[in-house]
Amino acid sequence: FPCLGLARGALRAGGTSPAVLNAANEVAVSAFLQGRIGFLSIAALVEDALAAITAEPAQSMAALADADVRARRHASHAIATGAIA
């Protein structure tokens, strides 16, 4: 269960990491359900987003919303370009 480890890591990292994990996971699961990526690519996409988007302090809803938007864009771009298949 790689996503469980990713979730634990995001919680340990704190800040905006859980928001990044959640947003990337939602994009990945949607793409899987649409047949655009394989099941095992869900974890790969979430891990990629967590690595690419630096965690920042979650001091406001705006910071969390920004992290969510950046993670969704990153994950969508990775799928669209075939970086994660």
TORBA-866710 format. One record per atom (N, C-alpha, C): x, y, z. Coordinates in steps of 0.001 Angstrom, whole numbers, plus 500000, padded with zeros to 6 digits. Layout:
BEGIN
XYZ
...
This chain:
BEGIN
500820498826500000
500000500000500000
500877501255500000
501448501614498867
502352502770498832
501667504083499197
500393504224498918
499721505498499221
499613505725500726
499516504657501495
499470504802502946
500783505387503459
501898504907502952
503192505461503326
503343506907502897
502824507226501711
502878508611501235
502047509519502139
500898509031502577
500045509825503469
500735510056504804
501354509017505339
502069509176506608
503219510175506454
503924510093505338
505018511030505084
504528512461504965
503394512650504308
502823513997504159
502406514552505517
501868513691506365
501496514147507707
502729514526508523
503794513737508394
505036514060509100
505631515371508586
505583515576507276
506125516806506687
505314518017507119
504019517817507268
503145518890507732
502969519992506707
502557521131507199
502324522271506323
501294521948505255
501633522292504033
500710522089502915
500826520699502285
501731519865502784
501922518533502181
500646517696502125
499848517629503200
498609516851503091
497653517384502019
497619518689501822
496768519261500773
497272518855499397
498589518846499223
499181518410497959
498840516946497710
499009516112498729
498698514691498604
497242514493498201
496329515163498891
494910515007498606
494560515430497182
495056516576496767
494737517089495427
495292516172494343
496546515760494483
497148514872493482
496418513541493448
496027513041494615
495293511776494672
493942511893493967
493241512987494174
491943513165493507
492099513193491993
493117513877491494
493371513918490051
493734512516489552
494579511832490296
495030510495489882
493880509498489856
493065509480490881
491940508542490930
490954508840489803
490695510101489556
489805510463488452
490357509973487119
491661510184486907
492281509732485659
492241508211485544
492426507517486651
492332506050486643
490920505605486269
489928506210486887
488540505835486607
488140506126485161
488811507096484551
488567507428483148
489404506565482208
490237505706482761
491079504833481947
492299505534481358
492676506682481922
493803507447481378
495137507025481975
495119506463483187
496331505937483807
496009504588484439
497041503807484697
496859502527485361
496731502702486866
496249501651487524
496042501698488968
497335502010489718
498414501358489332
499685501567490022
500257502962489802
499765503659488812
500227505021488548
499661506029489534
498634505646490271
498064506569491255
499136506959492273
499776505964492862
500812506243493863
501989506989493240
502357506614492029
503479507281491364
503174508755491141
501957509058490769
501572510446490527
501555511252491825
501030510673492877
501004511352494170
502430511592494671
503267510579494567
504659510716494998
505382511795494195
505134511829492895
505750512840492033
505327514243492452
504053514425492731
503561515749493142
504163516167494478
504235515240495416
504825515562496711
506296515950496576
507001515299495667
508422515610495464
508608516947494746
507683517289493878
507838518481493044
507370519767493722
506442519648494642
505841520840495248
506333520957496689
507107521974496942
507700522190498255
506626522510499289
506703521818500413
505761522088501501
506040523465502089
504972524165502361
505058525484502980
504210525467504246
504414526401505125
503557526456506315
502093526637505908
501228525932506587
499790526034506308
499194527068507250
499559528315507034
499153529376507942
497814530012507586
497262529631506439
495980530212506041
495285529288505051
494012529528504871
493259528780503870
493794529087502477
494285530309502279
494840530676500977
496074529839500653
496909529578501644
498097528748501425
497702527326501054
496685526801501721
496210525448501411
495554525400500037
494770526408499712
494125526457498401
495157526566497288
496207527348497512
497271527483496524
497993526152496315
498275525456497406
498929524151497298
498045523173496533
496751523228496783
495800522365496085
495831522637494582
495776523897494211
495787524267492788
497092523834492125
498225524089492795
499521523711492219
499633522206492051
499141521439493018
499211519983492928
498319519460491798
497130520013491661
496233519583490590
496834519903489219
497418521076489086
498063521437487814
499229520504487521
500052520254488527
501207519387488350
500767517982487937
499815517437488653
499352516079488359
498701516008486982
497889516987486654
497239517000485331
498265517102484213
499277517916484426
500341518061483420
501114516761483268
501414516103484375
502139514825484311
501353513782483534
500051513767483703
499207512818482968
499157513205481488
498913514478481220
498755514950479836
500019514746479000
501176514892479630
502447514757478889
502954513321478874
502278512436479583
502720511049479614
503852510783480584
504186511775481416
505246511587482406
504839510497483398
503559510408483664
502992509334484485
501914508677483637
502073507398483401
501091506701482545
500479505520483253
